[in-house]
Amino acid sequence: MKNLLLVATLVFAAFLVACGPPDQNASSGGSGDTGQAAQQAAATPTPVVLATPTPKPAPPTPTPRPSPTPAPIVSAEDTPEQQADASAPTAEPAPAGPLYDDMVAVDAGTFKMGQDGSKPKNGPAHDVDLPAFEIDRFEVTNEEFAWFADQSSFVSYAEQHSSKNWRDAAEGKPNHPVVYVTWDDAKAYCEWAGKRLPSEAEWEKAARGTDGRTYPWGNEFNAAAGNFYEGGIRGTTAVGSFPDGASPYGAQDMAGNVREWTADYFVAYPGQAADADPFFGEKNRVNRGGGWFDGEDGELVTTYNRNAGPPETSANDDIGFRCARDAK
């Protein structure tokens, strides 16, 4: 019996030597589970967390223009001179004029017009010498055009021939540029205001300055300097909303917001073939500057790019104008 117990004890001891104690085996098993979990974690991709986009701020609110103050009407009872002379003729009211006369001055001199290496319609670059002139700081607004229409009983082309016109676009937007105006409509306003449409050369110099810049503010596109496609507004904004986009002379919104009519026919520049563009000729008038649906892709909002349309019938929601006049 003792021999059997001795043999059993020796067998059990041999088993422990071969397999290790129970605690050590459990620890080894736990380490294996940890390695397997690490492998599974490495195989699972880390989820990508997208950053919340920063909302695009609304364009800055332009400084409102002061409303014109009408001259007080003085009755005869309030004027001693008129009381003494009952037969004095009643003064005729002054003719109504534009609501505002905010213009910037452009000095006389030569500048580089057009661009080499661009489309045939935009070149070649050439020197143009201009006398001094003034040009509106802002595009003509709905408020201003409404005043003109009311004072002169003017009816635009689109009001007569289209389901959309400037009055529809103007609702609730008095300080936005007027749109749906033809070249003829713009010319009528400028003449009523004692001004004129700027020549194409005047417009380009006022936008570009004398250093040949690509945009009114410089040579690099800046989406924050105007109302462009990149801003996602998809419509007009109040004039003066982007002061960082001002030209060297202080004219604003000369890139983006709305294209602007100029006085000239769409003809080839000196040194360019007269048939270099199929629309060259005296059927279309030039508009400049690009509109709210144009942007960096292409040249539409550059200082030198030219567009054109029929002066009697082109009236879109992205074409407006500003006025000019000879320097006083």
C-alpha positions as a printed Julia matrix, in Angstrom:
328×3 Matrix{Float64}:
   0.0     0.0     0.0
   2.78    2.39    0.9
   4.48    1.51   -2.35
   1.32    2.43   -4.3
   1.05    5.8    -2.54
   4.7     6.49   -3.27
   4.23    5.69   -6.95
   1.13    7.94   -7.15
   3.01   10.78   -5.51
   5.9    10.47   -7.94
   3.52   10.44  -10.96
   1.71   13.58   -9.75
   5.02   15.36   -9.2
   6.11   14.49  -12.71
   2.83   15.88  -14.05
   3.39   19.22  -12.29
   6.88   19.52  -13.68
   5.66   18.86  -17.2
   2.59   21.15  -17.21
   3.42   23.85  -14.69
   1.24   24.94  -11.79
  -2.45   25.77  -12.42
  -1.96   29.56  -11.76
   0.85   29.84  -14.34
  -1.26   28.07  -17.0
  -4.18   30.45  -16.37
  -1.87   33.45  -16.75
  -0.57   32.09  -20.03
  -4.13   31.63  -21.28
  -5.0    35.26  -20.34
  -2.0    36.59  -22.3
  -3.2    34.75  -25.4
  -6.66   36.34  -25.11
  -5.07   39.82  -24.85
  -2.96   39.28  -28.0
  -6.02   38.08  -29.92
  -7.97   41.21  -28.87
  -5.07   43.45  -29.96
  -5.02   41.76  -33.38
  -8.77   42.31  -33.76
  -8.4    46.01  -32.78
  -5.62   46.49  -35.33
  -7.8    44.93  -38.04
 -10.72   47.31  -37.3
 -10.24   50.75  -39.02
 -10.5    53.84  -36.87
 -13.73   55.68  -37.73
 -13.22   59.04  -39.51
 -14.87   61.97  -37.73
 -15.68   64.8   -40.12
 -15.16   68.3   -38.83
 -18.27   70.44  -38.64
 -17.97   73.04  -41.42
 -17.81   76.63  -40.31
 -20.92   78.43  -41.57
 -20.17   81.05  -44.23
 -20.82   84.48  -42.75
 -23.27   86.73  -44.49
 -21.75   89.56  -46.51
 -21.1    92.64  -44.42
 -23.91   95.13  -44.23
 -23.02   98.17  -46.29
 -23.29  101.6   -44.79
 -26.75  102.84  -45.75
 -26.91  105.9   -47.91
 -28.69  108.85  -46.36
 -32.1   109.56  -47.79
 -32.26  112.8   -49.74
 -33.81  115.63  -47.83
 -36.33  117.57  -49.91
 -36.06  121.33  -49.85
 -38.73  122.87  -47.61
 -41.61  124.52  -49.38
 -42.13  128.04  -48.09
 -45.58  129.52  -48.51
 -46.23  133.16  -49.37
 -47.54  133.76  -45.85
 -44.18  132.78  -44.42
 -42.18  135.16  -46.63
 -42.41  138.93  -45.93
 -41.19  139.81  -49.41
 -43.92  137.76  -51.01
 -46.51  139.26  -48.67
 -45.44  142.74  -49.84
 -45.68  141.73  -53.47
 -48.7   139.55  -54.02
 -48.08  139.63  -57.73
 -44.66  137.95  -57.47
 -44.59  134.88  -59.71
 -44.51  131.48  -58.04
 -41.11  129.83  -58.48
 -41.12  126.69  -60.6
 -39.99  123.56  -58.72
 -36.47  122.44  -59.51
 -36.38  119.54  -61.95
 -36.08  116.18  -60.24
 -32.64  114.61  -60.42
 -30.97  111.44  -59.21
 -31.22  110.47  -55.56
 -27.44  110.32  -55.09
 -24.36  111.71  -56.76
 -21.61  109.56  -55.27
 -18.82  109.36  -57.84
 -15.07  108.73  -57.82
 -12.54  110.69  -59.83
 -10.19  109.05  -62.34
  -7.16  111.09  -63.37
  -6.25  111.8   -66.97
  -3.49  109.68  -68.45
  -2.5   106.49  -70.22
  -3.23  102.95  -69.08
  -2.81   99.47  -70.51
  -6.12   98.15  -71.89
  -6.74   94.52  -72.87
  -4.71   91.4   -72.18
  -2.19   89.42  -74.18
  -2.49   85.64  -73.98
  -6.23   85.77  -73.36
  -9.13   85.15  -75.74
  -9.03   87.04  -79.06
 -11.84   89.34  -77.92
  -9.7    90.54  -74.96
  -6.49   91.43  -76.77
  -4.02   92.53  -77.72
  -2.96   94.78  -74.86
  -2.61   98.37  -76.01
  -2.12  101.82  -74.54
  -5.13  104.12  -74.23
  -4.92  107.76  -73.2
  -8.03  109.15  -71.5
  -8.99  112.57  -70.18
 -10.07  112.86  -66.57
 -13.56  111.6   -65.8
 -15.82  110.53  -62.94
 -17.65  107.24  -62.5
 -20.29  106.11  -60.0
 -18.84  104.55  -56.88
 -21.64  101.97  -56.87
 -23.89  100.3   -59.41
 -27.23  102.06  -59.9
 -29.67  100.58  -57.38
 -33.32   99.59  -57.49
 -34.15  102.59  -55.34
 -32.45  104.97  -57.75
 -33.98  103.42  -60.85
 -37.44  103.45  -59.26
 -37.06  107.18  -58.56
 -36.11  107.75  -62.18
 -39.01  105.66  -63.49
 -41.53  107.41  -61.27
 -40.25  110.9   -62.09
 -40.04  110.35  -65.83
 -42.83  107.78  -66.34
 -40.23  105.49  -67.86
 -41.25  101.93  -68.76
 -38.43   99.46  -69.34
 -38.21   96.97  -72.18
 -38.71   93.98  -69.86
 -41.83   95.53  -68.35
 -43.33   95.6   -71.82
 -42.06   92.31  -73.22
 -41.15   89.88  -70.44
 -42.74   88.05  -67.54
 -39.82   89.22  -65.34
 -38.67   92.8   -64.91
 -36.7    95.05  -62.6
 -39.7    95.76  -60.37
 -40.05   92.05  -59.54
 -36.35   91.79  -58.68
 -36.42   95.01  -56.66
 -39.02   93.89  -54.14
 -37.47   94.19  -50.67
 -34.04   95.06  -52.13
 -33.86   98.85  -52.52
 -30.05   99.0   -52.24
 -29.3    96.09  -54.61
 -28.21   96.87  -58.17
 -31.07   97.17  -60.63
 -31.25   94.26  -63.08
 -33.41   93.29  -66.06
 -32.36   96.52  -67.75
 -31.3    96.71  -71.38
 -28.55   98.93  -72.71
 -31.25  101.31  -73.92
 -32.81  101.41  -70.43
 -29.43  102.14  -68.83
 -28.67  104.89  -71.34
 -32.03  106.51  -70.65
 -31.34  106.61  -66.91
 -27.85  108.05  -67.3
 -29.03  110.81  -69.61
 -31.91  111.67  -67.26
 -29.39  111.9   -64.41
 -27.21  114.31  -66.4
 -24.55  111.65  -66.96
 -23.74  108.97  -69.53
 -22.69  105.37  -69.75
 -18.91  104.96  -69.35
 -16.93  104.06  -72.41
 -15.41  100.6   -72.35
 -11.97  102.14  -71.84
 -13.19  104.32  -68.98
 -14.77  101.33  -67.28
 -11.6    99.27  -67.55
  -9.33  102.03  -66.28
 -11.64  102.71  -63.32
 -11.56   99.0   -62.45
  -7.94   98.24  -63.26
  -5.89  101.32  -62.56
  -2.6   101.95  -64.32
  -0.67   98.88  -63.13
  -2.43   96.32  -65.33
  -3.98   94.36  -62.45
  -6.13   91.31  -63.14
  -8.82   92.12  -60.58
  -9.82   95.46  -59.08
  -7.98   94.61  -55.83
  -4.86   92.96  -57.31
  -3.62   90.0   -59.31
  -4.85   87.08  -57.2
  -8.47   85.99  -57.07
 -10.12   86.55  -53.69
 -13.55   84.98  -53.24
 -14.21   87.26  -50.26
 -13.71   90.42  -52.33
 -16.98   90.27  -54.24
 -20.27   88.51  -54.89
 -19.11   85.54  -56.95
 -20.22   81.98  -57.69
 -17.86   80.76  -54.97
 -19.85   82.59  -52.31
 -22.99   80.59  -53.0
 -25.32   83.58  -52.64
 -26.87   83.03  -56.08
 -28.3    86.48  -56.43
 -27.45   90.15  -56.09
 -26.17   91.71  -52.88
 -26.45   95.28  -51.64
 -23.98   97.59  -53.33
 -20.86   98.2   -51.25
 -21.08   94.87  -49.41
 -17.48   93.97  -50.3
 -15.26   96.98  -49.61
 -12.11   94.84  -49.86
 -12.83   94.5   -53.57
 -12.67   98.23  -54.31
 -10.69   99.39  -57.33
  -7.62  101.67  -57.09
  -9.95  104.67  -57.46
 -12.49  103.48  -54.9
 -15.16  102.14  -57.26
 -16.87   99.1   -55.74
 -18.45   95.91  -57.11
 -16.59   96.16  -60.41
 -16.05   92.4   -60.24
 -19.07   90.22  -59.54
 -22.57   91.15  -58.33
 -23.81   92.23  -61.79
 -22.29   92.77  -65.2
 -22.35   96.4   -66.28
 -23.27   97.98  -69.57
 -20.76  100.31  -71.26
 -21.3   102.74  -74.12
 -19.32  100.96  -76.83
 -20.02   98.49  -79.6
 -18.35   95.08  -79.33
 -15.6    95.52  -81.92
 -12.04   94.23  -82.28
  -9.2    96.05  -80.57
  -6.49   97.67  -82.71
  -4.26   94.91  -84.05
  -6.94   92.2   -83.77
  -8.7    90.68  -86.76
 -12.22   92.01  -87.23
 -13.53   88.45  -87.53
 -11.62   87.03  -84.55
 -14.88   86.76  -82.63
 -18.18   85.88  -84.35
 -20.05   88.52  -82.33
 -17.81   91.44  -83.27
 -19.64   94.27  -84.98
 -22.18   96.99  -84.34
 -25.02   94.74  -83.28
 -23.91   94.2   -79.7
 -22.85   96.51  -76.87
 -20.17   95.62  -74.34
 -20.82   94.75  -70.71
 -18.06   94.23  -68.16
 -17.15   92.84  -64.75
 -18.97   89.53  -64.49
 -21.96   88.82  -62.27
 -22.99   86.86  -59.2
 -22.96   83.57  -61.13
 -19.4    84.05  -62.43
 -16.18   83.29  -60.57
 -12.55   82.25  -60.66
 -13.09   79.48  -63.23
 -12.4    81.37  -66.43
 -11.84   85.08  -66.91
 -15.36   86.46  -66.54
 -14.67   88.6   -63.45
 -11.29   89.95  -64.55
 -10.78   93.62  -65.28
 -10.08   92.97  -68.96
 -12.74   90.44  -69.93
 -15.39   91.56  -72.43
 -18.97   90.36  -72.86
 -21.71   91.78  -75.05
 -25.37   91.59  -75.95
 -28.03   93.19  -78.14
 -28.66   96.65  -76.67
 -32.41   96.64  -77.27
 -33.32   93.24  -75.84
 -30.66   91.89  -73.44
 -32.21   92.18  -69.98
 -31.08   89.53  -67.5
 -31.01   89.09  -63.74
 -27.23   89.61  -63.68
 -26.81   92.73  -65.84
 -26.93   96.27  -64.45
 -24.91   99.45  -64.95
 -23.27  102.53  -63.48
 -22.92  106.05  -64.91
 -19.97  108.27  -65.78
 -19.38  111.89  -66.77
 -16.58  114.19  -67.82
 -14.55  115.61  -64.97
 -15.89  118.88  -63.64
